[in-house]
């Protein structure tokens, strides 16, 4: 009877292994663009978690869920563990309920550093193992920035590294149509000063430089906060940005006001924006980039994050029909380096186990990044990946911008209290474009922040 049972277990094990192997998107060892050595090295070091269950809860649904599960299949294959992923439409609320009820998953993946900080302060996260922060600092572009993003005070009031960054979004981009530039004889600007010169030249030639749309229903105004955050990083240090986001530097401080007014040089210049200043707040952000593709074009430039091609005309080929360049820095401020504004997801342990720790270690392998890179919609600041693994040249170029950045900062409005970042800041930007001064708007937002106390 025992031999029959053992045979049954062996058959089940073989069937499980075969099922996992069948789920692998790219056959191990078959494609040289993947770092299979890292995969084998990881396998040799983590044979001890075979058969262990691992629950992972995160924000990805739809296509992103399928893509993440394609990565997770490699973790299961190489360790023999049984890692399962789930999500929820209201995942932010659900993870709070589950952790407080003592029914947390092993791993929580969240795009909200503020929420993770709150969980850490209540003792609901386990610190990542020693050396992980140093690994991120060494292996990620702008590594210090990512370490700060995942470092929080625990229940004991001491700082610890709780959240591993995995999958990033890039916001510091300006989009254009290469054919339009070629026909007009324009060149991609390398500095902010050159960007202003290009804008002036487009006006002089009878065109309109920018399409800017702040409309987004109840969230109208948010695209302007990205502009301000990007400019903040180009006019001030990362530390100044951090003080602003935490309100140590007040919204009506001259440094902040000057950044808001700098945005106004683009958005409040009648000659600079398609449809004139009045159209900026009323134009939906999803419709705004369409002006790039008119004949003649309604505009030549559009500032927006890496997701915006979703709203380009159907069939638009990136690199040919549309392209982008890094939002340039000021030649007058070389000490600020090459900052990048973005967002991303962070991986934290909400219920510790050997398999949970091993999963975080897995994210240090190039394979954990390259498998998703080779499909779609994934950027990483990890300098150890093969950039040739990116699914297309656009993602490759974005990945290089991210991995070579000297400073990375998370979307500031997402880090601020909800009533400010997703409230007063949004409406303040609409008021600013509508005619209020930067100082007036800064004072209004600061009053709203003071009212939270």
C-alpha positions as CSV (number, residue, x, y, z in Angstrom):
1,X,0.0,0.0,0.0
2,X,2.8,2.3,0.9
3,X,4.5,1.8,-2.5
4,X,1.3,2.5,-4.2
5,X,0.9,5.8,-2.3
6,X,4.4,6.7,-3.0
7,X,3.9,6.0,-6.7
8,X,0.8,8.1,-6.6
9,X,2.8,11.0,-5.1
10,X,5.5,10.6,-7.7
11,X,2.9,10.7,-10.5
12,X,1.3,13.8,-9.0
13,X,4.7,15.4,-8.5
14,X,5.6,14.7,-12.1
15,X,2.3,16.0,-13.3
16,X,2.7,19.2,-11.3
17,X,6.2,19.7,-12.6
18,X,5.1,19.2,-16.1
19,X,2.2,21.5,-15.7
20,X,4.5,24.2,-14.4
21,X,7.0,23.6,-17.2
22,X,4.2,24.0,-19.7
23,X,3.3,27.4,-18.2
24,X,6.8,28.8,-18.9
25,X,6.7,31.4,-21.5
26,X,10.3,31.0,-22.6
27,X,12.1,27.6,-22.3
28,X,15.0,27.8,-19.8
29,X,18.3,27.9,-21.6
30,X,16.9,28.3,-25.0
31,X,17.2,32.1,-25.6
32,X,20.5,33.9,-25.0
33,X,18.9,37.2,-24.2
34,X,17.8,35.8,-20.8
35,X,20.2,35.4,-17.9
36,X,19.6,31.6,-17.4
37,X,22.7,31.4,-15.2
38,X,21.0,33.5,-12.5
39,X,18.1,31.1,-12.8
40,X,20.2,28.0,-12.2
41,X,22.2,29.7,-9.4
42,X,18.9,30.6,-7.7
43,X,17.7,27.0,-8.0
44,X,20.8,25.7,-6.4
45,X,20.4,28.0,-3.4
46,X,16.7,27.5,-2.7
47,X,15.9,23.8,-2.9
48,X,14.8,23.9,0.7
49,X,11.4,25.5,0.0
50,X,10.1,22.7,-2.3
51,X,6.4,22.1,-1.7
52,X,5.9,25.2,0.4
53,X,2.8,27.3,-0.2
54,X,3.1,31.0,-0.9
55,X,0.3,33.5,-1.1
56,X,0.8,36.8,-3.0
57,X,-1.7,39.6,-3.2
58,X,-1.3,42.6,-5.4
59,X,-2.8,45.3,-7.7
60,X,-2.4,43.5,-11.1
61,X,-5.6,42.4,-12.8
62,X,-6.4,41.6,-16.4
63,X,-3.4,41.5,-18.8
64,X,-1.0,42.5,-16.0
65,X,-2.1,39.6,-13.9
66,X,-1.5,37.2,-16.7
67,X,2.0,38.7,-17.2
68,X,2.9,38.5,-13.5
69,X,1.7,34.9,-13.3
70,X,4.0,34.2,-16.3
71,X,6.9,35.4,-14.0
72,X,5.6,33.5,-11.0
73,X,5.6,30.3,-13.0
74,X,9.4,30.5,-13.1
75,X,9.6,30.9,-9.3
76,X,7.5,27.8,-8.9
77,X,9.4,25.9,-11.5
78,X,12.8,26.7,-10.1
79,X,11.9,26.1,-6.4
80,X,9.2,23.6,-6.4
81,X,7.1,25.9,-4.3
82,X,3.4,26.5,-4.9
83,X,3.1,30.3,-5.1
84,X,-0.4,31.6,-5.9
85,X,-1.4,35.2,-6.9
86,X,-4.7,36.9,-6.3
87,X,-6.0,40.5,-6.5
88,X,-9.1,42.5,-5.8
89,X,-10.8,45.5,-7.3
90,X,-10.4,47.2,-3.9
91,X,-7.0,45.8,-3.1
92,X,-5.9,48.8,-1.0
93,X,-8.8,48.3,1.5
94,X,-8.6,44.5,1.3
95,X,-4.9,44.3,2.4
96,X,-5.7,46.5,5.4
97,X,-8.6,44.3,6.4
98,X,-6.6,41.1,5.9
99,X,-3.5,42.2,7.8
100,X,-5.5,43.6,10.7
101,X,-7.6,40.4,10.9
102,X,-4.5,38.2,11.0
103,X,-5.3,36.6,7.7
104,X,-2.7,38.4,5.6
105,X,-1.1,36.8,2.5
106,X,2.6,36.1,2.7
107,X,3.4,38.8,0.2
108,X,1.7,42.1,-0.5
109,X,2.5,44.1,-3.6
110,X,1.4,47.7,-3.6
111,X,1.9,50.9,-5.5
112,X,1.3,53.1,-2.5
113,X,4.4,53.7,-0.3
114,X,2.2,55.6,2.1
115,X,0.0,52.6,2.7
116,X,3.1,50.4,3.2
117,X,4.5,52.9,5.7
118,X,1.3,52.7,7.7
119,X,1.3,48.9,7.7
120,X,5.0,48.9,8.8
121,X,4.3,51.4,11.7
122,X,1.6,49.0,13.0
123,X,4.0,46.0,13.0
124,X,2.1,44.4,10.0
125,X,5.2,44.1,7.8
126,X,8.3,42.0,8.3
127,X,11.7,43.7,7.5
128,X,13.5,42.3,4.5
129,X,16.6,40.4,5.3
130,X,19.9,42.1,6.1
131,X,21.8,43.2,3.0
132,X,18.7,43.7,0.8
133,X,18.8,47.5,1.0
134,X,22.5,47.4,0.1
135,X,21.8,45.2,-2.8
136,X,19.2,47.6,-4.2
137,X,21.5,50.6,-3.6
138,X,24.2,48.9,-5.7
139,X,22.2,47.3,-8.4
140,X,19.4,49.8,-9.2
141,X,19.8,53.0,-11.1
142,X,19.5,55.8,-8.5
143,X,19.7,53.1,-5.9
144,X,19.6,55.4,-2.9
145,X,16.2,56.7,-4.1
146,X,14.7,53.3,-4.2
147,X,16.1,52.4,-0.8
148,X,14.5,55.5,0.7
149,X,11.2,54.6,-1.0
150,X,11.1,51.2,0.7
151,X,12.4,52.3,4.1
152,X,9.9,53.0,6.9
153,X,9.7,53.2,10.6
154,X,8.5,50.0,12.2
155,X,6.3,49.5,15.3
156,X,9.5,50.1,17.4
157,X,10.0,53.5,15.8
158,X,13.2,52.3,14.1
159,X,13.9,52.6,10.3
160,X,14.1,49.3,8.4
161,X,13.9,48.3,4.7
162,X,10.5,46.8,4.3
163,X,9.6,47.1,0.6
164,X,11.5,45.8,-2.5
165,X,10.9,47.8,-5.7
166,X,9.7,45.7,-8.6
167,X,8.2,47.1,-11.9
168,X,8.4,50.9,-12.4
169,X,6.6,53.5,-14.4
170,X,8.3,56.4,-16.0
171,X,6.8,59.9,-16.2
172,X,9.6,62.2,-17.3
173,X,8.9,61.9,-21.1
174,X,8.0,64.3,-23.9
175,X,6.3,62.8,-26.9
176,X,6.5,63.9,-30.5
177,X,6.1,62.8,-34.1
178,X,9.5,62.3,-35.8
179,X,8.1,63.0,-39.3
180,X,6.8,66.4,-38.1
181,X,10.2,67.2,-36.6
182,X,12.0,66.1,-39.8
183,X,9.8,68.2,-42.1
184,X,10.2,71.3,-40.0
185,X,13.9,70.8,-39.4
186,X,13.6,70.5,-35.6
187,X,16.0,68.6,-33.4
188,X,15.3,66.9,-30.0
189,X,16.4,69.3,-27.3
190,X,19.1,68.2,-24.9
191,X,18.4,70.9,-22.2
192,X,15.4,72.7,-20.8
193,X,16.8,75.9,-22.2
194,X,16.8,74.3,-25.7
195,X,13.2,73.1,-25.1
196,X,12.1,76.7,-24.6
197,X,14.1,77.8,-27.7
198,X,12.4,75.0,-29.7
199,X,9.0,76.1,-28.4
200,X,9.7,79.7,-29.5
201,X,10.9,78.5,-32.9
202,X,7.7,76.6,-33.5
203,X,5.7,79.7,-32.7
204,X,7.9,81.8,-35.0
205,X,7.3,79.2,-37.8
206,X,3.5,79.6,-37.3
207,X,2.9,76.4,-35.3
208,X,1.9,75.6,-31.8
209,X,4.4,73.8,-29.6
210,X,2.3,72.0,-27.0
211,X,-0.8,70.0,-26.5
212,X,-1.7,70.1,-22.8
213,X,-4.9,68.6,-21.4
214,X,-5.8,68.5,-17.7
215,X,-9.3,67.1,-18.0
216,X,-10.0,63.8,-16.2
217,X,-13.5,63.9,-14.9
218,X,-13.5,64.1,-11.1
219,X,-9.7,63.9,-11.2
220,X,-9.2,66.9,-13.5
221,X,-5.9,68.6,-12.8
222,X,-3.7,65.6,-12.1
223,X,-1.6,65.9,-15.4
224,X,-0.5,69.4,-14.2
225,X,0.8,67.8,-10.9
226,X,3.1,65.6,-13.0
227,X,4.4,68.7,-14.7
228,X,5.1,70.5,-11.4
229,X,6.8,67.4,-9.9
230,X,9.0,66.9,-12.9
231,X,10.0,70.6,-12.9
232,X,10.6,70.4,-9.1
233,X,13.2,67.8,-9.7
234,X,14.8,69.9,-12.4
235,X,15.0,73.1,-10.3
236,X,15.7,71.6,-6.9
237,X,17.4,68.7,-5.2
238,X,15.8,65.4,-4.4
239,X,16.0,66.3,-0.7
240,X,14.0,69.5,-1.4
241,X,11.4,67.4,-3.3
242,X,11.1,65.1,-0.2
243,X,10.6,68.1,2.1
244,X,7.9,69.5,-0.2
245,X,6.1,66.2,-0.4
246,X,6.1,65.8,3.4
247,X,5.1,69.5,3.8
248,X,8.3,70.4,5.7
249,X,8.7,72.8,2.7
250,X,5.4,74.6,2.5
251,X,3.4,74.9,-0.7
252,X,3.6,78.7,-0.7
253,X,7.4,78.7,-0.1
254,X,9.1,80.7,-2.9
255,X,10.9,77.6,-4.1
256,X,7.5,75.8,-4.7
257,X,5.9,78.9,-6.1
258,X,8.7,79.4,-8.7
259,X,8.2,75.8,-9.9
260,X,4.4,76.4,-10.3
261,X,5.2,79.6,-12.2
262,X,7.7,77.7,-14.4
263,X,4.9,75.3,-15.4
264,X,2.9,78.5,-16.3
265,X,5.5,79.4,-18.9
266,X,4.2,76.5,-20.8
267,X,0.5,76.2,-19.9
268,X,-0.4,79.9,-19.5
269,X,1.3,81.0,-22.8
270,X,-1.5,81.5,-25.4
271,X,1.0,80.9,-28.2
272,X,2.4,77.8,-26.7
273,X,-0.7,75.6,-26.2
274,X,-3.1,74.2,-28.7
275,X,-6.5,75.8,-28.4
276,X,-5.1,78.5,-26.2
277,X,-5.0,78.6,-22.4
278,X,-8.7,78.3,-22.0
279,X,-8.5,74.8,-23.6
280,X,-5.9,73.4,-21.2
281,X,-8.2,72.6,-18.3
282,X,-11.2,71.6,-20.5
283,X,-9.3,69.2,-22.8
284,X,-9.3,65.6,-21.6
285,X,-5.8,64.2,-21.1
286,X,-6.7,61.2,-23.2
287,X,-7.6,63.4,-26.2
288,X,-4.7,65.8,-25.8
289,X,-2.0,63.9,-27.5
290,X,-4.1,63.4,-30.6
291,X,-3.1,66.9,-31.7
292,X,0.4,65.5,-32.5
293,X,-1.0,63.4,-35.4
294,X,-3.1,66.0,-37.3
295,X,-2.2,67.2,-40.8
296,X,-1.0,69.8,-40.2
297,X,-0.3,69.0,-36.6
298,X,-2.1,71.0,-33.9
299,X,1.0,70.7,-31.8
300,X,4.5,69.2,-31.8
301,X,5.1,68.3,-28.2
302,X,3.2,66.5,-25.4
303,X,4.4,65.8,-21.8
304,X,3.1,62.6,-20.4
305,X,4.0,59.3,-18.8
306,X,4.9,56.0,-20.5
307,X,1.3,54.8,-20.6
308,X,0.1,57.6,-23.0
309,X,0.5,55.6,-26.3
310,X,-2.7,53.7,-25.2
311,X,-4.5,56.8,-26.4
312,X,-2.6,57.4,-29.7
313,X,-4.5,56.7,-32.9
314,X,-4.9,53.0,-33.6
315,X,-2.0,51.5,-35.5
316,X,0.5,54.1,-34.3
317,X,4.0,52.5,-34.3
318,X,6.3,53.7,-31.6
319,X,9.7,54.8,-32.9
320,X,8.3,55.5,-36.3
321,X,4.9,57.2,-36.1
322,X,5.6,58.6,-32.6
323,X,8.6,58.8,-30.3
324,X,9.7,60.4,-27.1
325,X,12.6,62.0,-25.4
326,X,13.7,62.4,-21.8
327,X,12.3,65.6,-20.2
328,X,15.5,67.6,-20.3
329,X,17.2,69.3,-17.4
330,X,18.6,72.8,-17.1
331,X,22.1,73.4,-18.4
332,X,22.4,76.0,-15.6
333,X,21.9,73.3,-13.0
334,X,24.3,70.4,-13.8
335,X,24.6,69.5,-10.1
336,X,21.1,68.1,-10.2
337,X,22.1,65.3,-12.6
338,X,19.4,63.4,-14.5
339,X,16.4,63.0,-12.2
340,X,13.4,60.9,-13.1
341,X,9.8,61.1,-11.9
342,X,7.8,57.9,-11.8
343,X,5.8,55.4,-9.9
344,X,6.0,51.7,-9.3
345,X,5.1,48.7,-7.2
346,X,6.8,47.6,-4.0
347,X,6.9,44.1,-2.6
348,X,6.5,43.6,1.1
349,X,6.3,40.6,3.4
350,X,3.0,40.6,5.4
351,X,3.3,37.0,6.7
352,X,6.9,35.8,7.0
353,X,8.0,32.4,5.8
354,X,11.1,30.9,4.1
355,X,9.2,30.9,0.8
356,X,8.3,34.6,1.2
357,X,12.0,35.5,1.9
358,X,13.0,33.3,-1.1
359,X,10.5,35.2,-3.4
360,X,12.1,38.5,-2.5
361,X,15.5,36.9,-3.3
362,X,14.1,35.7,-6.6
363,X,13.3,39.3,-7.5
364,X,17.1,39.9,-7.4
365,X,17.6,37.6,-10.4
366,X,17.6,39.2,-13.9
367,X,15.1,36.4,-15.0
368,X,12.4,37.8,-12.7
369,X,12.6,41.0,-14.7
370,X,13.5,39.8,-18.1
371,X,10.5,37.4,-18.5
372,X,8.1,40.3,-18.1
373,X,10.4,42.8,-20.0
374,X,10.2,40.5,-23.1
375,X,6.4,40.6,-23.2
376,X,5.1,44.1,-22.6
377,X,4.5,47.0,-20.2
378,X,7.4,46.4,-17.8
379,X,10.3,48.7,-16.9
380,X,13.0,48.1,-14.3
381,X,15.8,50.2,-12.8
382,X,17.8,47.0,-12.4
383,X,21.2,47.5,-14.0
384,X,21.9,43.8,-14.2
385,X,19.2,42.9,-16.8
386,X,19.9,42.5,-20.5
387,X,18.2,45.5,-22.0
388,X,18.0,43.5,-25.3
389,X,15.3,41.5,-23.5
390,X,12.8,44.4,-23.7
391,X,9.9,43.7,-26.1
392,X,10.6,46.7,-28.2
393,X,12.9,49.7,-28.7
394,X,10.6,52.1,-26.9
395,X,10.6,50.0,-23.7
396,X,14.3,49.5,-24.1
397,X,14.9,53.3,-24.3
398,X,12.6,54.0,-21.4
399,X,14.4,51.3,-19.4
400,X,17.7,52.9,-20.1
401,X,16.4,56.3,-18.9
402,X,15.3,54.7,-15.7
403,X,18.4,52.6,-15.0
404,X,20.8,55.5,-15.7
405,X,18.9,58.1,-13.6
406,X,20.8,59.8,-10.8
407,X,17.7,60.4,-8.8
408,X,14.3,58.7,-8.8
409,X,11.3,60.2,-7.0
410,X,7.8,58.7,-6.7
411,X,4.9,60.7,-7.9
412,X,4.6,63.4,-5.3
413,X,0.8,63.8,-5.3
414,X,0.5,60.1,-4.6
415,X,2.7,60.5,-1.5
416,X,0.8,63.5,-0.1
417,X,-2.4,63.1,2.0
418,X,-5.3,62.2,-0.2
419,X,-7.1,65.5,0.4
420,X,-4.1,67.3,-0.9
421,X,-2.5,65.1,-3.6
422,X,-5.8,64.0,-5.0
423,X,-7.7,67.1,-4.0
424,X,-6.3,70.6,-3.3
425,X,-3.3,70.1,-5.6
426,X,-5.5,69.0,-8.5
427,X,-8.0,71.9,-8.1
428,X,-5.2,74.3,-7.4
429,X,-3.6,73.6,-10.8
430,X,-6.9,74.1,-12.5
431,X,-7.2,77.5,-10.7
432,X,-3.7,78.4,-11.7
433,X,-4.3,77.8,-15.4
434,X,-7.6,79.6,-14.9
435,X,-5.8,82.8,-13.9
436,X,-4.6,82.6,-10.3
437,X,-1.0,83.3,-9.5
438,X,1.4,80.6,-8.3
439,X,1.6,82.3,-4.9
440,X,-2.2,82.4,-4.6
441,X,-2.5,78.7,-5.5
442,X,0.4,77.7,-3.2
443,X,-1.3,79.5,-0.4
444,X,-4.7,77.9,-1.0
445,X,-3.1,74.4,-1.1
446,X,-1.1,75.1,2.1
447,X,-4.3,76.3,3.9
448,X,-5.9,73.0,2.9
449,X,-2.9,71.1,4.3
450,X,-2.9,73.1,7.5
451,X,-6.6,72.3,7.9
452,X,-5.8,68.6,8.1
453,X,-4.1,69.1,11.5
